[in-house]
Amino acid sequence: MLAALLPFPALSAERVVVLGGSVAEIVAALGRTGSLVARDSTSTFPPEVTALPDVGYVRALSAEGVLSVAPDLILAEQGAGPREAVAVLQAAGVDYVTVPENHTPAGVLDKIRVVAAALDEEDAGEALAQRVAEGLASAEARAASVPQRKRVLFILSLTGGRVTAGAAETAAEGILELAGAINAAEGFSGYKQMTDEAVLAAAPDAILMMDREGDRSVTDAQITAHPALSATPAVKTGDILRMDGLLMLGFGPRTPEAAAQLHAALYGAR
């Protein structure tokens, strides 16, 4: 599988561009931050990577902007785009490696091994994968021990009175499962708007959101003023939670930490 993803591995890459926050985290965890010459706007951890040139949002890239830093390796999470920009990058004579995106424990380990192979850091990658695997196994055991799982609604945004939630096949559902919760958004996949009737039927015990600032933030006041959300068990008990978005949804080396934090927020220390 790795051979198919890495047709031309950059064994001595010295100028690396990362496109995707979890990819940057993996590169840093492998001790290769010094090889980075640019990053996308979602790559914000560890903090030192934010000093690098920002080539734009991972799904709205300019090929010219990425190539302007003269990379010899581009590490891009699956879903980077637009497709036209990716096609230009792949045809530019620079090694381009697609890092698979699968919001499961196995998917995290695949990511680590793909990035490590691209950087010729297989030994360090396997050591990192083993450490992360132990943390993920602990998270799964902790989740399995929950006697009564809470129903949690992950809200991506609240615009014009419409709730956009994360359902099946999303990182939101993946982290909820690892934390021992049930995704209250059912019957669809991806991040989509829910009707007020669907929100009421979801009946979440807790509401989970990214900890954002500015125009994309959702305040408690907005939640409690919403006609459907205000009637949910979550709002009635004040169980409204927020977490750092990259930590929660990145599915990288810190995912065991994210699962532990969310579990503790939902169920208390156990």
C-alpha positions in Angstrom: 0.0 0.0 0.0 2.7 2.5 0.9 4.6 1.7 -2.3 1.5 2.8 -4.3 1.2 6.0 -2.4 4.9 6.8 -2.7 6.0 6.1 -6.3 8.9 8.5 -6.0 9.9 8.8 -2.3 12.0 11.9 -1.6 14.6 10.1 0.4 16.7 13.2 1.1 14.0 15.9 1.0 15.4 19.2 2.4 12.6 21.6 1.4 9.2 20.2 2.4 5.8 21.8 2.1 3.0 20.4 4.3 -0.6 20.7 3.3 -2.8 19.6 6.2 -2.5 20.2 9.9 -2.1 16.6 11.0 0.7 16.2 8.4 2.6 19.1 9.9 2.2 17.5 13.4 3.6 14.2 12.2 6.6 15.9 10.5 7.3 17.7 13.8 6.8 14.5 15.8 9.4 12.9 13.6 11.9 15.6 14.4 11.9 17.1 10.9 10.5 20.6 11.5 13.8 22.0 10.2 13.0 20.6 6.7 9.8 22.6 6.4 9.8 25.6 4.1 6.0 26.4 4.0 2.7 25.2 5.3 -1.0 25.6 4.7 -3.3 27.7 6.9 -4.6 24.7 8.8 -1.1 23.7 10.0 -0.9 25.5 13.3 0.7 23.0 15.6 3.3 22.9 17.0 3.4 26.7 17.3 6.8 27.1 15.6 5.3 26.1 12.3 3.2 29.2 12.2 6.4 31.2 11.5 6.6 29.5 8.1 5.1 31.0 4.9 1.4 30.3 4.6 0.5 29.0 1.1 -3.3 29.1 1.7 -6.1 26.9 2.8 -5.5 23.2 2.0 -8.7 22.9 -0.1 -8.3 26.3 -1.9 -4.6 26.2 -3.0 -2.7 28.1 -5.6 -0.2 25.9 -7.3 2.0 28.9 -8.0 2.0 29.8 -4.4 3.1 26.4 -3.3 5.8 26.2 -6.0 7.1 29.7 -5.2 9.0 28.3 -2.2 10.9 25.8 -4.4 9.9 22.6 -2.5 11.5 19.2 -3.3 8.7 17.4 -1.5 5.0 18.2 -1.0 3.2 16.2 1.7 -0.6 16.8 1.2 -3.5 15.3 3.0 -6.1 13.5 0.9 -8.7 16.0 -0.2 -6.2 18.9 -0.8 -7.4 21.0 -3.7 -8.8 22.2 -5.9 -8.1 19.3 -8.3 -6.7 21.6 -11.0 -4.1 23.0 -8.6 -3.1 19.5 -7.4 -2.8 18.4 -11.0 -0.3 21.2 -11.7 1.7 20.3 -8.5 1.8 16.7 -9.5 3.1 17.6 -13.0 5.7 20.1 -11.7 8.6 17.6 -11.2 8.3 17.8 -7.5 7.7 14.7 -5.4 4.0 14.9 -4.3 2.8 12.5 -1.7 -0.9 12.1 -0.8 -1.4 11.2 2.8 -4.5 9.1 3.3 -7.3 10.5 5.4 -9.3 7.9 7.4 -10.8 9.0 10.7 -10.1 5.8 12.6 -7.2 4.6 14.9 -5.8 2.5 11.9 -6.0 5.6 9.8 -3.9 7.6 12.2 -1.2 5.0 12.1 -1.3 4.8 8.3 -0.8 8.6 8.1 2.3 8.4 10.3 3.8 5.6 8.3 3.2 7.3 4.9 4.8 10.5 6.1 7.7 8.7 7.7 8.4 6.7 4.5 8.3 9.9 2.4 10.9 11.5 4.7 13.1 8.3 4.9 12.3 8.2 8.6 10.8 4.7 8.7 12.4 3.7 12.1 11.3 6.9 13.8 7.9 6.6 12.1 7.4 3.1 13.5 8.4 4.1 17.0 6.0 7.0 16.8 3.2 4.8 15.4 3.7 2.3 18.3 3.5 5.1 20.9 0.3 6.5 19.3 -1.1 3.0 18.9 -0.8 2.5 22.7 -2.7 5.7 23.3 -5.4 4.8 20.9 -5.8 1.4 22.4 -6.3 3.1 25.8 -8.9 5.4 24.3 -10.8 2.5 22.8 -10.7 0.6 26.1 -12.0 3.6 27.9 -14.8 4.2 25.4 -15.8 0.5 25.7 -16.1 0.9 29.5 -18.8 3.6 29.3 -22.0 2.1 30.8 -24.3 4.6 29.2 -23.1 6.6 26.2 -24.1 10.2 25.7 -25.6 11.4 22.5 -23.5 14.3 21.2 -24.2 16.7 18.4 -21.1 18.2 16.7 -22.0 21.6 15.3 -19.6 22.9 12.6 -21.5 26.2 12.2 -24.7 28.1 12.9 -25.5 30.4 10.0 -28.8 32.0 9.3 -30.4 29.9 12.0 -29.4 26.7 10.3 -27.3 24.1 12.2 -24.5 22.5 10.1 -23.5 19.2 11.9 -21.0 16.4 11.4 -22.6 13.0 10.7 -21.2 9.7 9.4 -17.8 9.5 7.7 -16.5 12.6 9.4 -13.7 13.3 11.8 -16.3 14.5 14.2 -18.0 11.1 14.4 -14.6 9.5 14.6 -13.5 11.4 17.7 -16.9 10.9 19.3 -16.6 7.2 19.0 -13.1 7.2 20.4 -14.4 9.2 23.4 -17.2 6.8 24.0 -20.1 8.9 22.7 -22.8 8.4 20.2 -23.1 10.8 17.3 -26.5 12.3 17.5 -26.5 13.4 13.9 -27.9 10.3 12.1 -29.2 9.5 8.7 -26.7 11.3 6.5 -23.0 11.6 5.9 -20.6 14.5 5.9 -21.1 18.0 7.2 -24.6 19.1 6.3 -27.4 21.4 7.5 -30.1 19.9 9.7 -33.7 21.0 9.9 -35.0 22.1 13.2 -37.1 18.9 13.3 -34.0 16.8 12.8 -32.2 18.7 15.6 -35.1 18.0 18.0 -35.2 14.4 17.0 -31.5 14.0 17.6 -32.0 14.9 21.2 -28.3 15.4 22.1 -27.2 15.1 25.7 -24.2 17.4 24.8 -23.3 19.8 22.1 -19.7 19.9 20.8 -18.0 22.7 18.8 -14.6 23.9 17.8 -13.2 26.6 20.0 -13.2 29.4 17.4 -13.0 33.2 17.4 -14.3 35.9 15.1 -17.0 35.5 12.5 -17.0 31.7 12.6 -17.5 31.4 16.3 -20.8 30.2 17.8 -21.6 31.6 21.2 -23.6 30.0 24.0 -26.1 32.8 23.6 -26.7 31.9 20.0 -27.2 28.2 21.0 -29.6 29.0 23.7 -31.6 31.4 21.5 -32.0 28.8 18.8 -35.6 27.5 18.7 -34.6 23.8 18.2 -31.3 23.7 20.1 -32.8 25.4 23.1 -35.2 22.5 23.5 -32.5 19.8 23.5 -31.4 18.0 26.7 -27.9 19.4 26.1 -29.0 23.0 26.4 -31.3 22.3 29.3 -28.4 20.9 31.3 -25.8 23.4 30.0 -23.7 20.6 28.5 -22.1 22.8 25.7 -18.4 21.8 25.0 -15.7 23.3 22.9 -12.3 22.0 21.9 -9.4 23.1 19.8 -10.3 22.2 16.2 -7.0 20.7 15.0 -6.6 18.7 18.2 -10.1 17.3 18.0 -10.5 16.7 14.3 -6.9 16.3 13.0 -6.5 12.6 13.5 -2.8 12.8 14.0 -0.3 12.0 16.8 -2.4 14.0 19.4 -5.6 12.0 18.8 -5.2 9.9 21.9 -4.9 13.2 23.9 -8.0 14.6 22.1 -10.0 11.4 22.9 -9.0 11.6 26.6 -9.9 15.2 26.9 -13.3 14.8 25.3 -14.1 11.7 27.4 -13.2 13.6 30.5 -15.4 16.5 29.5 -18.3 14.2 28.8 -18.0 11.8 31.7 -15.6 13.3 34.2 -12.3 11.7 35.3 -12.6 7.9 35.4 
